[in-house]
Amino acid sequence: MATASQTAQTTTRLLDSTEQSLRGLTRSLSTDEQTTLSQIRSYITQARSALKDQDLERAHNLAVKAHQLSDVLTKQ
């Protein structure tokens, strides 16, 4: 089982990686894609807030969701 510190580090790396992928998006987005992008940003914000509150499991779950959605968005 990962320690709290490892979970926090992994979560932070996941969020940073997700934000970096989003910065690489240069094409025009459809309305659905813009909605997805808003959802990703919301997950990132919530995850960072959960990290600050030491709610590591919630933070990690939100970071994973954001990352998965960003993978879909950046691969299209």
Wavefront OBJ file of the C-alpha trace (Angstrom):
o trace
v 0.000 0.000 0.000
v 1.305 3.437 -0.917
v 2.138 5.867 1.846
v 0.261 9.154 2.119
v 3.340 10.985 0.866
v 3.624 8.705 -2.189
v -0.071 9.105 -2.955
v 0.193 12.898 -2.709
v 3.266 12.938 -4.989
v 1.633 10.637 -7.540
v -1.531 12.731 -7.506
v 0.419 15.962 -7.987
v 2.388 14.459 -10.893
v -0.851 13.266 -12.488
v -2.401 16.728 -12.177
v 0.717 18.439 -13.558
v 0.848 16.013 -16.472
v -2.846 16.561 -17.207
v -2.435 20.337 -17.167
v 0.568 20.070 -19.468
v -1.445 17.999 -21.982
v -4.234 20.567 -21.919
v -1.746 23.364 -22.613
v -0.722 21.408 -25.706
v -4.252 21.565 -27.117
v -4.126 24.073 -29.952
v -6.982 22.947 -32.189
v -10.517 24.282 -32.080
v -12.763 22.307 -29.789
v -16.344 21.297 -30.471
v -19.027 22.242 -27.958
v -18.871 18.738 -26.453
v -15.087 18.939 -26.201
v -15.319 22.338 -24.509
v -17.730 20.815 -21.995
v -15.250 17.972 -21.405
v -12.446 20.514 -20.962
v -14.508 22.363 -18.345
v -15.138 19.080 -16.541
v -11.408 18.279 -16.568
v -10.564 21.705 -15.135
v -13.219 21.229 -12.462
v -11.734 17.845 -11.496
v -8.253 19.392 -11.335
v -9.481 22.210 -9.075
v -11.343 19.784 -6.821
v -8.337 17.432 -6.679
v -5.951 20.237 -5.677
v -8.430 21.356 -3.018
v -8.719 17.778 -1.697
v -4.908 17.556 -1.576
v -4.792 20.694 0.557
v -7.399 19.144 2.852
v -5.320 15.934 3.064
v -8.181 13.956 1.475
v -5.698 11.964 -0.572
v -8.020 9.237 -1.819
v -10.520 11.764 -3.175
v -7.719 13.866 -4.672
v -6.221 10.856 -6.398
v -9.569 9.668 -7.784
v -10.320 13.120 -9.190
v -6.826 13.387 -10.682
v -7.256 10.024 -12.401
v -10.636 11.079 -13.841
v -9.156 14.356 -15.115
v -6.209 12.527 -16.650
v -8.405 9.932 -18.375
v -10.644 12.612 -19.845
v -7.668 14.648 -21.003
v -6.233 11.553 -22.722
v -9.466 11.201 -24.685
v -9.547 14.900 -25.519
v -5.904 15.177 -26.630
v -5.972 11.982 -28.710
v -8.810 13.179 -30.977
l 1 2 3 4 5 6 7 8 9 10 11 12 13 14 15 16 17 18 19 20 21 22 23 24 25 26 27 28 29 30 31 32 33 34 35 36 37 38 39 40 41 42 43 44 45 46 47 48 49 50 51 52 53 54 55 56 57 58 59 60 61 62 63 64 65 66 67 68 69 70 71 72 73 74 75 76
